[in-house]
Amino acid sequence: MPRDRSTIRHILIRKILTEREITSQGELVDLLNEAGHRVTQSTVSRDLSELHAAKVGEGTDRERYVLADQRQSVDEGWDQLRRALEDYLEGAVPSGNLVVLKVRSATAGTVAAALDAAPPVGVVGTLAGDDTVVVIAADDVGGGTVEKTIMSFLEE
């Protein structure tokens, strides 16, 4: 493959990994193919290696590919999220594509900000009150899965 295509593909992969949560090489192959780059899994594997991308959260519900320069901020964000949940979370109830988090009074903004800064896979966004955070899950993931992922932060 000419270097020009490889360079263009690398730019596209960087853009995809920055904007989306990619959990498998197959998912990345599909997205590249949709964008007109006919690639195989082995090509994507080589591209990820060349870009120094790696899977973070491996073996957990929130594993995904990130670029080297994103890795540290993801780990730090998840550490901050874990601390916020440990300190303030009192309970979680899933409902459809939502999760309602009950937190200590006046801490909902802190918990929501931590979730927004380092969103687990499937989290679209949050709404915070005083002692309640509504976590909005992607339709294809659902509130039950997101609730389990959020609770898994407390198991580590």
C-alpha positions as CSV (number, residue, x, y, z in Angstrom):
1,M,0.0,0.0,0.0
2,P,1.4,3.4,-0.9
3,R,2.6,5.5,2.0
4,D,0.0,8.2,1.2
5,R,-2.9,5.8,1.9
6,S,-1.2,4.7,5.1
7,T,-0.7,8.2,6.3
8,I,-4.3,9.1,5.5
9,R,-5.6,6.0,7.2
10,H,-3.5,6.8,10.3
11,I,-5.0,10.3,10.4
12,L,-8.5,8.8,10.2
13,I,-7.7,6.2,12.9
14,R,-6.4,8.9,15.2
15,K,-9.6,10.9,14.6
16,I,-11.8,7.8,15.3
17,L,-10.0,6.9,18.5
18,T,-10.2,10.4,19.7
19,E,-13.9,10.8,19.0
20,R,-15.3,7.3,19.7
21,E,-14.9,4.4,22.1
22,I,-13.5,1.6,20.0
23,T,-13.5,-1.7,21.8
24,S,-12.2,-4.1,19.2
25,Q,-10.1,-4.1,16.1
26,G,-13.0,-5.5,14.1
27,E,-15.1,-2.5,15.0
28,L,-12.3,-0.3,13.7
29,V,-12.0,-2.3,10.5
30,D,-15.7,-1.8,9.9
31,L,-15.5,1.9,10.4
32,L,-12.5,2.2,8.1
33,N,-14.3,0.2,5.4
34,E,-17.3,2.4,5.7
35,A,-15.0,5.4,5.2
36,G,-13.7,3.8,2.0
37,H,-10.5,2.3,3.3
38,R,-10.6,-1.4,2.5
39,V,-8.5,-3.0,5.3
40,T,-8.1,-6.2,7.1
41,Q,-7.7,-6.9,10.8
42,S,-4.0,-7.5,10.4
43,T,-3.6,-4.1,8.7
44,V,-5.5,-2.4,11.6
45,S,-3.4,-4.3,14.1
46,R,-0.2,-3.0,12.4
47,D,-1.6,0.6,12.2
48,L,-2.5,0.6,15.9
49,S,1.0,-0.6,16.7
50,E,2.5,2.1,14.5
51,L,0.3,4.7,16.2
52,H,1.3,3.4,19.7
53,A,-2.3,2.8,20.5
54,A,-3.2,0.3,23.1
55,K,-6.2,-1.1,24.9
56,V,-6.9,0.3,28.3
57,G,-9.0,-1.3,30.9
58,E,-8.3,-4.7,29.5
59,G,-10.3,-7.4,31.1
60,T,-12.9,-5.0,32.4
61,D,-16.3,-3.8,31.1
62,R,-14.7,-0.5,30.0
63,E,-11.9,-1.7,27.8
64,R,-11.2,0.4,24.6
65,Y,-8.4,1.5,22.3
66,V,-6.7,4.8,23.0
67,L,-3.7,6.6,21.6
68,A,-0.5,6.8,23.7
69,D,-1.0,10.4,24.5
70,Q,-4.5,9.7,25.8
71,R,-3.6,6.7,28.0
72,Q,-2.4,8.7,31.0
73,S,-5.4,11.0,31.0
74,V,-7.8,8.0,30.8
75,D,-6.2,6.3,33.7
76,E,-6.2,9.5,35.8
77,G,-9.8,10.2,34.9
78,W,-10.9,6.7,35.9
79,D,-8.9,7.1,39.2
80,Q,-10.8,10.4,39.9
81,L,-14.1,8.7,39.0
82,R,-13.4,5.8,41.3
83,R,-12.6,8.2,44.2
84,A,-15.8,10.2,43.6
85,L,-17.9,7.0,43.6
86,E,-16.2,5.6,46.7
87,D,-16.7,8.9,48.6
88,Y,-20.2,9.9,47.5
89,L,-22.2,7.1,45.9
90,E,-25.0,5.7,48.0
91,G,-26.9,3.7,45.4
92,A,-27.6,3.1,41.8
93,V,-30.8,2.0,40.0
94,P,-31.0,1.3,36.2
95,S,-34.1,2.1,34.2
96,G,-34.2,1.6,30.4
97,N,-31.3,3.6,29.0
98,L,-30.8,5.6,32.3
99,V,-29.1,5.0,35.6
100,V,-30.1,7.0,38.6
101,L,-27.3,7.5,41.1
102,K,-28.1,8.5,44.6
103,V,-25.2,10.4,46.1
104,R,-24.5,12.4,49.3
105,S,-26.1,15.8,49.5
106,A,-24.4,18.5,47.5
107,T,-22.1,16.1,45.7
108,A,-24.0,15.3,42.5
109,G,-22.1,17.9,40.5
110,T,-18.8,16.4,41.5
111,V,-19.9,12.8,40.5
112,A,-21.4,14.0,37.3
113,A,-18.3,15.9,36.4
114,A,-16.1,12.9,37.1
115,L,-18.4,10.7,34.8
116,D,-18.3,13.3,32.1
117,A,-14.5,13.7,32.2
118,A,-13.9,9.9,32.0
119,P,-17.1,8.4,30.7
120,P,-17.3,4.6,30.9
121,V,-18.2,2.8,27.7
122,G,-21.9,3.5,26.8
123,V,-22.3,6.7,28.8
124,V,-23.7,9.5,26.6
125,G,-23.9,12.2,29.3
126,T,-25.2,13.1,32.8
127,L,-27.6,15.4,34.5
128,A,-26.9,16.5,38.1
129,G,-29.2,17.8,40.9
130,D,-28.2,18.1,44.5
131,D,-28.1,14.4,45.6
132,T,-29.1,12.7,42.3
133,V,-27.2,12.1,39.1
134,V,-29.0,10.8,36.0
135,V,-26.6,8.9,33.7
136,I,-27.8,8.6,30.1
137,A,-26.7,5.4,28.4
138,A,-26.5,4.7,24.7
139,D,-29.6,2.9,23.5
140,D,-27.5,-0.1,22.3
141,V,-25.8,-0.4,25.7
142,G,-28.7,0.3,28.1
143,G,-28.9,1.4,31.7
144,G,-28.3,-2.0,33.3
145,T,-25.0,-2.5,31.6
146,V,-23.8,1.1,32.4
147,E,-24.9,0.6,36.1
148,K,-22.8,-2.6,36.3
149,T,-19.8,-0.8,34.7
150,I,-20.2,2.1,37.2
151,M,-20.4,-0.3,40.1
152,S,-17.3,-2.2,38.9
153,F,-15.2,0.9,39.7
154,L,-16.0,0.2,43.4
155,E,-14.7,-3.4,43.1
156,E,-11.1,-2.5,42.1
